Amino acid sequence: MTLSSSIEEFRTKINQLVEKLEGVNNSSRTISSTEAEQLSRKFSSLMESLEEVDTELRTATELLEEIRDEWG
């Protein structure tokens, strides 16, 4: 893989992370208007989304480390 393609792959992953975090942000804005009986579901959904972001962030970090190790 070339440096250019590796960087592009990394940037794609970062853009995906930003989009997911924007989704979490938008969802969290509705917490105050969520009915009490729906809060548990809302929080579970937010936690699930954040866990996905966490996993994908770790993958992006590993990819960046690989790029650094290979290309300096």
N, C-alpha and C positions, 0 to 999 in steps of 0.2 A: 504494500500500500504506500502511496506517495505521501509526502508531508501535507500537500494540499488536500488530498482526499481524507486524510486523518483529521485534519483541522475541520473540514466541512462536516464530517461525521460528528465530531465533538459539538460543533455549533448547532447542528440539527438536534442533538440530544438536549442541549441547553434551551433551545427554543421550545421544545416540547415540555420541558420542566417549567418554564415561565408560563406557558399556556395552562398547565395543570394548576400551578399556584394561583393564577388569576381566577381559575374556577373555584378554588378553595376560598379565595378572598371574597368573591362574589357570593358564594354560599354562606360564608360567615356573616356577611352583612345582613342576612335575613334572620339571624338568630333571635334578635329582639322581637320580631314580629311572628315568630313561630309559636304555635299553641303549645302549652305546657306538655300535653300528652304526646306531642310529636318531637319534643326536644331530644329524647333518647335516640330516636331514629336519625335526627339531624346530626347529633354528635357522633354517632357511629359512622355515618357517611363521611363526615369530615375526617375522622380518624383513619378510615380506610384510604381516603384520598391522600392524606399526609404520609401514610405508610408506603403507598406507591411512589410518591415523590421521593421519600427517603431512599428507597431501593434504587430508583433511577438516578438519584444524585450520586449515590455510591458508585454506580456503573459509570457515570460521566467522570467522576473523580479518578477511577481506575483507568479509564481511557486517556485522560490527560496525563496521568503518570506514565502510561505506556508511550505516549507521544514524547514526553520529556526524556524518558530513558532512551528512546530510539533516536531522537533528533536533537537532543541536548538543550 
